[in-house]
């Protein structure tokens, strides 16, 4: 069974044709009234710890399936561990400029993001089991090999330029993506895409929470001394 799973993974890696695109990092859901310009701050440790832990465990599982394999250099491993965290910076930076704040004017505060909870799992075992048993033969006929699901809880804080918290929001989010040949993603690509969808889902909920606070938040930020 382990050998079959390893073969299936390699096959999907070779023939999956979809990849994460620039458009996947953007949404068009602006708040009714953009806030003054805010600097982006990301609690990198929380994202790296939760994303990195999950990726490290996945790499260990792959090595267990093929204990005779060696890694010729660390670049591939570092890219896999670092890429999801890089995705976070791109996504959140775009969210600020696209939907939350004005692009001009003085910086009146910061938008700080922290990952509170993260879970990724295969929610498509009804696809995965026949894929393994047939060594991917059913996937050649366009049956997905699995469904990668991600669940997050995201925290966003609006602070003044000194770091004093003006408002705080938390929201869960979820996303899922098919692992499939031709039209789907590889396992790593599906994980990245599911992460992005989950974070965007949480951000949308946070923006809904913020809507009622916007007038008060605008007044608080207006009183903040700008960055020298």
C-alpha positions as CSV (number, residue, x, y, z in Angstrom):
1,X,0.0,0.0,0.0
2,X,2.8,2.4,0.9
3,X,4.6,1.7,-2.4
4,X,1.4,2.3,-4.3
5,X,0.9,5.6,-2.6
6,X,4.4,6.7,-3.4
7,X,3.9,5.8,-7.1
8,X,0.6,7.7,-7.2
9,X,2.2,10.8,-5.7
10,X,5.0,10.8,-8.3
11,X,2.6,10.3,-11.1
12,X,0.4,13.2,-10.0
13,X,3.4,15.4,-9.6
14,X,4.4,14.8,-13.2
15,X,1.0,15.2,-14.9
16,X,-0.9,17.7,-12.7
17,X,-1.2,20.8,-14.9
18,X,-2.7,23.5,-12.6
19,X,-0.5,25.7,-10.5
20,X,-1.1,28.6,-8.2
21,X,-1.5,31.8,-10.2
22,X,-1.1,35.5,-9.4
23,X,-4.8,35.9,-9.5
24,X,-5.2,33.4,-6.7
25,X,-3.6,36.0,-4.4
26,X,-6.2,38.7,-5.1
27,X,-9.9,39.2,-4.2
28,X,-12.3,41.9,-5.2
29,X,-14.2,42.5,-2.0
30,X,-13.4,46.0,-0.7
31,X,-14.8,47.5,2.5
32,X,-17.3,50.3,2.1
33,X,-14.8,52.9,3.2
34,X,-11.1,52.2,3.0
35,X,-9.0,52.9,6.1
36,X,-5.9,55.2,6.1
37,X,-2.7,53.6,4.9
38,X,-1.5,50.9,7.2
39,X,1.8,49.0,7.3
40,X,1.6,45.2,7.1
41,X,3.0,43.1,10.0
42,X,2.8,39.3,10.0
43,X,3.4,37.1,13.0
44,X,5.8,35.0,11.0
45,X,6.5,32.5,13.9
46,X,2.8,31.4,14.1
47,X,2.6,30.8,10.3
48,X,6.0,29.1,10.1
49,X,5.4,26.9,13.1
50,X,2.0,25.6,12.0
51,X,2.7,25.5,8.2
52,X,6.2,24.3,8.7
53,X,5.3,21.6,11.2
54,X,2.6,20.2,8.8
55,X,5.1,20.2,5.9
56,X,7.9,18.6,7.9
57,X,5.5,15.8,8.9
58,X,4.5,15.3,5.2
59,X,8.2,15.1,4.1
60,X,8.8,12.5,6.9
61,X,5.9,10.4,5.6
62,X,7.3,10.5,2.1
63,X,10.7,9.4,3.3
64,X,9.1,6.6,5.2
65,X,7.4,5.4,2.0
66,X,10.8,5.3,0.3
67,X,13.5,4.9,3.0
68,X,16.2,4.4,0.4
69,X,15.8,7.9,-1.1
70,X,18.3,10.7,-0.6
71,X,17.9,14.4,-1.0
72,X,20.7,15.8,-3.2
73,X,20.4,19.4,-1.9
74,X,18.3,21.3,0.6
75,X,16.8,23.7,-2.0
76,X,13.7,21.7,-2.7
77,X,13.0,21.2,1.0
78,X,13.5,24.8,1.9
79,X,11.3,25.9,-1.0
80,X,8.5,23.6,0.2
81,X,8.7,24.8,3.8
82,X,9.2,28.5,3.0
83,X,6.8,28.9,0.0
84,X,3.5,28.7,2.1
85,X,4.8,31.4,4.4
86,X,5.8,33.6,1.5
87,X,2.3,33.1,0.1
88,X,0.9,34.6,3.3
89,X,2.9,37.8,2.9
90,X,1.8,38.2,-0.7
91,X,-1.9,37.4,0.0
92,X,-2.1,39.7,3.1
93,X,-0.2,42.5,1.4
94,X,-2.6,42.3,-1.6
95,X,-5.6,42.2,0.7
96,X,-4.6,45.5,2.4
97,X,-3.9,47.4,-0.9
98,X,-6.8,45.9,-2.8
99,X,-9.6,45.9,-0.2
100,X,-8.8,47.6,3.1
101,X,-6.7,50.7,3.0
102,X,-6.0,53.7,0.8
103,X,-2.8,53.5,-1.2
104,X,-1.9,57.2,-0.7
105,X,-1.6,59.5,2.3
106,X,0.3,59.1,5.6
107,X,0.7,55.9,7.4
108,X,-1.6,56.0,10.4
109,X,-1.1,52.5,11.8
110,X,-0.4,48.9,11.2
111,X,-2.4,45.8,10.3
112,X,-1.1,42.8,12.2
113,X,-2.0,39.2,11.3
114,X,-1.5,36.0,13.4
115,X,-2.4,32.4,12.7
116,X,-4.2,31.0,15.7
117,X,-5.2,27.6,14.3
118,X,-4.3,25.5,11.2
119,X,-5.3,22.0,10.1
120,X,-4.9,20.4,6.7
121,X,-6.3,17.0,5.8
122,X,-7.5,14.8,2.9
123,X,-11.3,15.1,2.8
124,X,-11.6,12.9,-0.4
125,X,-10.7,9.4,0.7
126,X,-13.5,8.2,-1.6
127,X,-11.2,9.3,-4.4
128,X,-7.9,8.3,-2.8
129,X,-8.6,4.7,-2.0
130,X,-9.5,3.6,-5.6
131,X,-6.6,5.7,-6.9
132,X,-4.2,3.8,-4.7
133,X,-5.7,0.4,-5.5
134,X,-5.5,1.0,-9.2
135,X,-2.0,2.7,-9.2
136,X,-3.6,5.8,-10.6
137,X,-5.4,4.1,-13.5
138,X,-8.7,5.7,-12.6
139,X,-7.0,9.1,-12.4
140,X,-6.0,8.8,-16.0
141,X,-9.8,8.8,-16.6
142,X,-10.0,12.1,-14.8
143,X,-11.1,10.8,-11.3
144,X,-9.5,13.1,-8.6
145,X,-6.9,11.4,-6.4
146,X,-8.0,13.4,-3.3
147,X,-9.4,16.6,-1.9
148,X,-7.0,18.8,0.2
149,X,-8.9,20.7,2.8
150,X,-7.5,23.5,5.1
151,X,-9.0,25.0,8.1
152,X,-7.6,28.2,9.8
153,X,-8.4,30.7,12.5
154,X,-6.9,34.1,11.7
155,X,-6.4,37.1,13.9
156,X,-6.2,40.6,12.7
157,X,-5.3,43.6,14.8
158,X,-5.4,47.3,13.8
159,X,-2.8,49.3,15.8
160,X,-1.5,52.8,15.9
161,X,2.1,53.4,14.8
162,X,3.4,52.7,18.3
163,X,1.8,49.3,18.3
164,X,-1.2,50.1,20.6
165,X,-4.2,47.9,19.6
166,X,-7.2,49.8,18.4
167,X,-9.3,46.8,17.4
168,X,-8.9,43.1,17.2
169,X,-10.8,40.5,15.1
170,X,-10.7,36.7,14.8
171,X,-12.5,34.5,12.3
172,X,-12.3,30.9,11.1
173,X,-11.9,30.1,7.4
174,X,-11.8,27.0,5.2
175,X,-10.8,26.0,1.7
176,X,-10.5,22.8,-0.3
177,X,-8.9,21.9,-3.6
178,X,-8.8,18.7,-5.7
179,X,-5.7,16.8,-6.4
180,X,-6.0,15.5,-9.9
181,X,-4.3,14.9,-13.2
182,X,-4.7,17.3,-16.2
183,X,-7.0,19.8,-14.5
184,X,-6.0,19.5,-10.9
185,X,-3.1,20.3,-8.6
186,X,-0.2,18.2,-7.3
187,X,-0.3,17.5,-3.6
188,X,1.9,20.5,-2.8
189,X,0.1,22.8,-5.2
190,X,-3.3,21.8,-3.7
191,X,-2.0,22.5,-0.2
192,X,-0.9,26.0,-1.2
193,X,-4.3,26.7,-3.0
194,X,-6.3,25.3,0.0
195,X,-4.3,27.5,2.4
196,X,-5.0,30.6,0.2
197,X,-8.8,29.9,0.0
198,X,-9.0,29.3,3.8
199,X,-7.2,32.6,4.6
200,X,-9.4,34.5,2.1
201,X,-12.5,33.0,3.7
202,X,-11.3,34.1,7.2
203,X,-10.5,37.6,5.8
204,X,-13.9,37.9,4.4
205,X,-15.5,37.1,7.8
206,X,-13.1,39.6,9.4
207,X,-14.2,42.4,7.0
208,X,-17.8,41.7,7.8
209,X,-17.0,42.1,11.5
210,X,-15.1,45.3,10.8
211,X,-18.0,46.9,8.9
212,X,-19.9,48.0,12.0
213,X,-16.7,49.4,13.5
214,X,-15.5,51.4,10.5
215,X,-16.8,54.9,11.6
216,X,-15.2,54.5,15.0
217,X,-12.0,53.0,13.6
218,X,-11.7,55.8,11.1
219,X,-11.9,58.4,14.0
220,X,-9.3,56.5,16.0
221,X,-6.9,56.3,13.1
222,X,-7.5,60.0,12.2
223,X,-6.1,60.9,15.7
224,X,-3.0,58.8,15.3
225,X,0.3,60.7,14.7
226,X,1.7,59.7,11.3
227,X,5.1,58.1,10.8
228,X,7.8,60.7,10.7
